[in-house]
Amino acid sequence: MRIDIWSDIACPWCAVGKANLDTALEEFPHPVEVVWRSFELDPGAPAVKDGDYVTLLARKYGTSPEGGQAMIDRMVNTGRDAGVTLDFSRIRPGNTFDAHRVIHLAADRGLQEKVKERFLRGYLSEGAAIGDHDEITRLAVDAGMDEDAVRDVLRTNAYAEAVRDDEQQAMDLGCSGVPFFVLGGRVAVPGAQPPATMLRALEKAWELTAPVVLLDGLSDGEGCGADGCAVAEPSALAQPAST
């Protein structure tokens, strides 16, 4: 079963949502394929945005510095419960478009999950400027990517269309915030839900998308195909009742 996840690297709740999904998958007995989709929370942001996170958050939501700090404290505590370290004193906000392009490159190289994880940890826990090309490259290489391949993408517009396609799909789905999970193409889950909720959603999606199972113990019955219709041997046909 495929799981499509729209998220942004500059999104603390996306890291929490990923951790909660990972926990749920430990109890989910069926195979899954996770596909990361691009979403930008601030498409107009500069490569690196000046200012501390408390001030930026308070300004964005029209609250006081104390209100901004309270929001941060809640995210830090929730992250800790999920096993995610969030260090807002080190976060350096910025534009994530190029990082998303590299995540698409990583998908082509079979390393998307590792690169996504490294980007989230680098940005949210270690103070990496996710809009800076050198930092993007360093983190991607840490996750196993070839440095020359990453720099080649960052020097061009490679995968820009793939990022825009993801964002258009999000709009078509009515997704206005992240994380946003689509399970098996049938069940949508918005936000960073607890592991138990994610597990229930996974089970429901599996019920809706599980492959058809042939009933055991049946031989092939009569039917028609591209080469014509099968006809049973006379001996196999029901005999008329005797008079």
PyMOL commands that set and color helices and strands:
alter all, ss='L'
color gray80, all
select helices_A, chain A and resi 12-25+53-61+65-82+97-108+112-126+133-142+147-154+160-173+195-209+234-236
alter helices_A, ss='H'
color red, helices_A
select strands_A, chain A and resi 2-7+33-38+180-183+187-190+224-225+228-229
alter strands_A, ss='S'
color yellow, strands_A
deselect
rebuild
show_as cartoon
